[in-house]
Amino acid sequence: MIRRPRSLDRRWARVTGPRRRPETGRPHAYYLAIGFPPAAKSCAYRMRETANQLYAHGWDVTVITICQEAWEREFGIDHTLSADVHPDIRIVELPLMREELDTEVRNYSRSRSIDPVGWRAQANQAHLATFPEPAFGGWRPALEEAILALHRRDPADLLITTCAPYVNLAPTRRLWKEHRVPYVVDFRDGWSIDVIGGFEAFPPDSVSGRLEAEVLESALEVWCVNDPIAQHYRDRYPSIADRVEVVRNGYDAGSVPATNRTPDPEAGIRFGYLGTMTFTPKLLGTVLDGWRKARAADPIVARSTFELRGHIGVGSAREDNAYMELLRVAQDDGVTYGGAVPKSQVANAYGSWDVIVFIAIGGKYVTSGKVYEAFASGMPVLSAHEVEHDASVVLADSPLWTGAVGHDPDRLAESFSRAARMAVQATDADRTATRAAAARYERSAQIEPAIRRVTATVLKTPANAGERSA
């Protein structure tokens, strides 16, 4: 069900902070960020840093997101993510949720109960009729009404829109057309490119293609998380090539351990994976096959353990899916699943391991945010992804990287053995050098220059003027 806002006075939204913007004399930025903390999503880290950097550069900041109940249906919520959001940032939560993730059968319509697959297909068509994006397209009217109502009440000097969902582009375009509010599109993974398959997602003359072109043409900047995605947009839209910028995700300093364990080869090496399992069950099975082969061939790995942590599945499939079946079968091979990790405990999780196993789908257009944490940990990193992958570009400077070997179980087995040897042989100097090489990927070092540049453009101040007074 899509509940549309009526008015701020009717309290259609939950607001953290003042309902009206205080008279601070600072410029005002809206940040359309569906997935903002406390949503337990990987994008929450980037969103939090972006909002904080906006505030640090002199902006009053209003974040527009969706209600916490929506995230309880998906991966859940993590209130520790909110702890580092600046207290003066206002957060507006719209009452929008994905109906298909509702597990309360008493809420189901008769048609959904009788034919859930047909009901889902019909719901997607209804969304697509409103905006060309299944599952989210129907949010367009509510998002447009909300941003216009907020702007009438507290006018915006800047809008930053982060996608996905791509329906966020509709209120962005609407605010520009009616009020000429300058905006930045933070595409992250991009819309017109399938980053997993590495091909064009839709042609330029499609409905989505025309909409994307129109929105990007007037954007101050377009942000992407890596160079291949940025180059896609420069090639696709030459007129905005100089406004397409790479703004990588990076890592939070508080999420990596300050020191590392001393591995004990006699007791075995502790391998660990942390992240939302968005890769395929097939890939997980391949990694586990490589692990078993390594245990059969390498005495140290045979004594070792492999712990996986993170979110698995959404809605009714949360922790009850093909991934969990694979992990249950692998228990006799020293494999355990420890559940999700709150943000405040991420450094402790990494600190309990000797080797980080980094698993990712896709190829050169994909950069998982977790690769930066893995690099910055100062530990050996075992890659389980395609050889031509943007994570390979990031990890190439790490002295403690096993290298990418693709999805071959035999070669992954060799990587497990190689990583075990690295863990035992690595010196303090090796670990220090690894952390130093990763330092440039600290999240604020990636986001701050972009915010400083946009601030200078909108406020007509020199880009090197430094941070505005907070």
N, C-alpha and C positions, 0 to 999 in steps of 0.2 A: 504494500500500500504506500502511496506517495502522499504525504501530508503537506499541504502547501501552507506557507506562512501567511498570516493575515495582517498583523501589524506588530510592531515592537511593544506597543502598549498592551496588546493581548497576550504578551509573553509567549510568542510562538517559538522562541529560542531560549536556551539556557545560556546565560552570560556569566563568565568569570571576569570579575573586575567591574568598573563602573559601566552602567548602561549607557550613559552619555560620555563622550570624550571630554576629559578635563581641559580647562583653559590653560594650556602649557606654553603656547606660543611656538610649539614644534610643528613641523609638517606632519601630515597624517598618511600612513600607508595601510592599505588593506592587503592582507595576505590570504588568498584563497588556497587553503591547504587541507584537503580531505585526507586524513591520516595523521593529523597533528597529535602530539601526546595528549592523553595517555593511551592512544591507540598502539597496540603491540604490533607494530609494523616496522619493517626496516626503513621505510621512508621517513619515519618520525624523527630520526636523528638529524637528517638533513633539514627537515622543516624547523625543528627546534633551533638549530644553529642559525638558519636564515632569519627567523624572527628576532633572535637575540642580537644578531649583527645589525639588523635594521634599527633596533632600539639604540644600540651602542653608537650608531652613526647619526643620532639626533632625531629619529622618527618616533612619533606616537604610533603604536602598532595595534591593529585590530585583526585577529586571525578569524577566518570563517572556516568552520569545519562541520562535521556531522556529529550527532549525539553519541555518547559513550555506549548506549544500549546497542548501537549498530555494531560496534567492535566486539561487544560480548557475544554477538552472533557469529563473528568471524574468528580471528586469532585470539581475541580477548583484549584485556586492557592491562597496562603496567603503569601504576601511578608513580613509580620511581622515575619514569621518563619525564614527568612533569616537574620534578624537584628543581631542575636547573632552568626552567623557563622564567624569564625575568618577571617579577611579580607585577610590574606595571603594564604588562602586555595583556590586552583584553582579548578574551576568547569567546566567540559566538558559536554555539553548537546548534545546528539546524536539525529538526526532527525528521531526518531522512534515514531510511534503513533499506537493506536488501531483503525483500520479502521471501525470496527463495531460500535464504539461510535460516529462516525461522523453523525451529524444531518443535514448536508447540503445536501438536496436531489439532488441538481444539480451535486453532485460528485458521485452519485450512478451509477453503471453499469446497463445495461439492465437486466441482470440476477438477480441482487439484487432487482431491482424495481419490477420485476414480481414475484419472489419467495424469499423473504427475509430469511425465515427459511432455505430453501435449500441452499441459498448462504452462510449463516453462517455455516452450517454443512460442506459445501465444503471447506470453508476457514479454519475451524478447522482441517480438514484432511490434508490440505496443511501444516499447522503449525506442525502437529504431524509427518509428513514425514521428517521434518528437525530436530526436537527435540521433545521428548515425553511430550509436554505441550501445550494444546490448547490455543489459543489466543496469546501466546507469543513465541511458538517454532520457528516461522519463523524469529525471531530476531537473531537467532544464528549466521548466516554469518556476519551480520553487527557488532555484539558485538565482535566477534573474530577478525575481521579486525581492528576494532577500538583499541582494547587493544594491539594488536601486533604493530600497527602503533605508538601508543603512547609510548610503551616500546622501540621501536627502536629510537625514538626521545629523550625520557627522561627515561632511564632505571629504573626499579623498584627494590627495595630491599624487598618489602613486598606487598602482595595483600590481602585485606580483602573483601570478597564477602558476601553480605547480600541477603537472599532470603525470600520472593518471589519477582519476578518470578524466577523459578528454572532454566530457560534457562541461567541464570548467571553462572551456573556451567560449561557450555560449554567453555566460554572464560577462565575461571579459570583453567580448565584442560589443555587447549591449551597452555596457558602461562607457565604452569608447565612443560609440555612435551617438549616444544621447548626451554625454557630458564631457567627452574628450579627455578622459582621465588617462594619462600615460601608463603603459603597462609593460611588464616583462613576462615572457612565457618561459617557465622552467620546465622544459620537456622531459628532462632526465633521459628516458629511453627513446623518446621520439614516438610519433604517431604513424607517419606514412612509411615507416620501415618496420618489418617484422624482425626484431633483433635476435630472436631465437633462430629463425630460418635463414636470416640474412638476405631477404628479398623485399621488394616493394609491397607494402601492405594494401595499397589501393592506388589507382592511377590518378594523375592530376585532374582529369576531367570528371571524376566521380563527385558525388555529393560531398563526401569527406574531403576529397582533394581540393575542391573549390573553397570549402570552408577553411581548411588549414591555410591555404594560400592567402585568403583575405585577412585572417587573423594575424598571420606572421608579417604581412606586408607593413602593418602599422606598429609593430612591436618595437620598443626601444632596444631590446636585446632578446635573443633566444638562447637559452642555456641547455647544454647537453652534457652527459656525464663522461664522454670520452671522444677522442678524435675521429674515429670512424663514423659515429653518428653525426657529429658536427659536420663532417665532410659531406655526408649524404644531404644535409640541408643546404649547405653551400652550393652543391651541384644542382639540387632541385630548384632552388630559388636564388639565382645569381644576384638579383637585386638587393638581397639582404645579407649577402655573404659576409660583409664586414660587421654585421651585427650578431652573427652566430658565434657564441663563445663556449669554450669548454670549461665547465665548473664541475670538477670531480667531487665524489662523495667524501672520501677521506675517513679518518678514524677519530674518535674522541680519546684524548690522552688518558682519561679516567677509566677507559675500557681495556687497557692493556696492563699486564703485571709489571711492577717496577723491577722485580727480580725473577729469576727462573729457578725451578727445581734442579736438584742435582740428580740426574738419571742414575738408576741402579740396574745395570744390565743383568745382574743375577736375579733380581726380582722381576725384571721385565720393564719394557718401555710403556708409558701411558700415552696412547694416541687419543686424540679428541677431535670431534667435529662440532661446531656451533653455528646454527643458522636455521632459518625457515626452510623446510624441505620442499622447495618448489621444483627441484629437478625431478626427473621421472623415476618411478619405481625400478624401471629397467636399469638405469644408471646406478641406483643404490645397490641393486643385485650384482652388477658388475664389480663395484668397489668391494663388496663383501666376498665375491669370488676371488678377487685379487688378495684380499686379506687372508683367506683360507689357504691359498697357494703359498703365501709368504710364511704362514705358520708351519706349513708342512716342510718347507725347505730351509728355514732359518731358525736356529735354536733360540735366539734372543726374541724374535717375534712370537715364537711359540709360547714363550713365558709372558707375553705382553697382553695388554687389554686395549679395547677400542670402545670409547664412550661417545655416544651421539646425544647432543642436546639441541633443543629448539622446538618450534611449533610444527606440528604435522597435521595438515588437513583443517578444513573449516566446517562450520555448521554441524550437521549430523555425522560428518565423516571425520571429525576431530579425533585423532588418536585411535581411529577404528577404520583402518584402510589397508591398502596393499603394502605400504611402508612398514606398518606395525607387524604385519604377518612376516615380512622378511626379517625384521629385527628379532622377533620371537624365535624364529628358526635358528638364528645366528647366536643365540645365547650360549650354547655349548661351545662356541668358538671364541669366547672371551669378549663378546659384544654386548653392550648394555645401552639402554635408552634412559636418560635421566630427566626428561621433560624440558619445558621451557626454562629460560634463565632470566630473571628480572634484570633490568639494566644495571642496577646497583651491584649485582653479583657477577657481571660479565668478566671483570678482571680476575676475580677469584676462580672462575671456571677455567680460564686460560692458564692461570697459575698452577692449576692442579695437574696439568698435562706436560708431557715432554715434547710431543710433536703435534702440530695442527694439521688435520686433514681438510683440505679445501676442495669441496665438490661443487661444480657449477655446470649449468647447461649452456648451450649456445656456442658462439664463436667470437669473431673479432669485434662484433657490435655489443658484446655483453661484458659488463664489469660489475661483479657482485660487490656490494659495499663491504662484505666481510673480508675481502682480500686485503684491505688496508690494515685491519686489526691483526690479521694473521702475520703480515709482514712486520708490523710494528712490535709484535710480541717478543721478537728476538729469538724465537724458537725455529727449528726446522719446519718447513712447510712442504707437505706432500700434495701435489696437484692431481686432481681427478677431473680433468676437462679436456676439451679439444686442444691440440697443439697451438693452432692459430686462434687465440683467445685474447681479449684485452687484458685479462688477468696475467697472462704471460708477459705482457709489456710492463705491467706494474712490478711483477716479481723478478724481472730480469736482473735488477740491481741487488737482489738479496744474496748474500754469501751462503745462506742456509736454505736454498730452494732445491728441491729434487729435480725440477724441470717438469714440463708437461709431456705426457706420453700417450695422450688420447684415452680411449675407452677399452683398451686391451687388458684383460685380467692378468696375463703373464707379465706384461710390462708394469702394471700396477703392483704386482707382487714384488718385482725388483725395486720399485719405488719405496714400498714399505720397508724393505731391508735397508735400502740406502738411507732412508730417514732415520731408522734406528741407529745406524752407525754414526750419522751426523749428530744425533742427540748425545751419544756417548762421547764423541770426540770433540765437540764444539767447545771452544775456550771462552772465557769471559770476554776476551777481545773480539772474538767472532760475534758474540751476541751484542756487544756494544756497537760494533760496526753495522750490524743489521738494523738495529734501532735507529742509528744515525742516518742510514740510507733511506729509511721510511719516514723520517721526520717531516719531509716536505709534503707528505700526504695528510698531515694533521688537519682535521676538518676545518677549523677556523682559518687556516692558511689557504684553503681552497675557496671558502665562501666569502671571506672578508674583502678581497680585492674586487669581487663582482659587486657587492653591495656598495663599496666606496665609489666604484665607477658609475653605477646607476644614480647614486645620490648626487654626484657631481653633475651628471647630465640633467637631472630634473631640477636641481636647485641652482644650476649655473654657477657652481663653485669649482675651484681647481681640484682635480682628482687626487692631488698629493697634499691636500690641505689638512689631512689627518682627521681623526674622529671628531665629530661635533660633541659639544658638551652634553652629558647625560643629565 
